[in-house]
Amino acid sequence: MAKAEATKKKSGPDLAYHQIVVAPMVSEKVTHLVERRNTYGFQVHPEANKHQIKEAVEKLFDVHVVQVRTQVYRGKRRRFKTGYGMTATWKKAYVTLSEKDRITLF
């Protein structure tokens, strides 16, 4: 029994779709990816996995997702007036859509 439980797929936390996709990313790099490769960037919940991100984008924007790539940005140590602190750790996802689909962000 222990072996069967160990091979079970791990799923992320139970989150609503609007909790998974935090915000769209708007930068020169993402704009270039949208124009050339139909790939959109989103800031996502740090504990969300690729399957959850794919499902959330498909449901929120009514599109078909082909690929999801994620990156985790670790918080950095920063010096402030009274001492040291940390910037927040966050996660971003690049979502590639099928050729016929588009997302209008603005």
Secondary structure as UniProt FT lines:
FT   HELIX           2..7
FT   HELIX           17..20
FT   STRAND          21..24
FT   HELIX           28..37
FT   STRAND          39..44
FT   TURN            46..47
FT   HELIX           50..61
FT   STRAND          65..73
FT   STRAND          77..80
FT   TURN            81..82
FT   STRAND          83..86
FT   STRAND          90..97
FT   TURN            99..100
//
